[in-house]
Amino acid sequence: MNYHFYDFVGILGVIFILGTYFMLQLGRMSSSSVSYIVLNGLGAAFILYSLLYEFNMSAFIVEAAWLLISLMGLGRLYLARKRAK
C-alpha cells in the first residue's frame, strides 16, 4: 500500500470531524461555536481534497453536504453577530 500526501490530508480531515464531534459529546465544545463549524468544514474540505485522487461518489456526496452545511452555519453565525451589534 502506498501512502500519499492526499491520504494524509484526508485522514487529517477525518480527525477534525471526529475530534470535534467527540469534543461536542464531552461537552467541551458547542455546536454553535466558530471553532466547531470551521473544524468540521475544514475536515470535509480535506476529505474532498483526498477524493480528487481516489474518487468515491457516496463519500463525495456526504463530504460536499458536510461542507455546505458548515458554510451555512458560518453564515448564520456571521449574520447573528452582525444583527447583535
ABEGO torsion letter per residue (X at the ends): XBBBAAAAAAAAAAAAAAAAAAAAAAGABBAABAAAAAAAAAAAAAAAAAAAABBBAAAAAAAAAAAAAAAAAAAAAAAAAAAAX
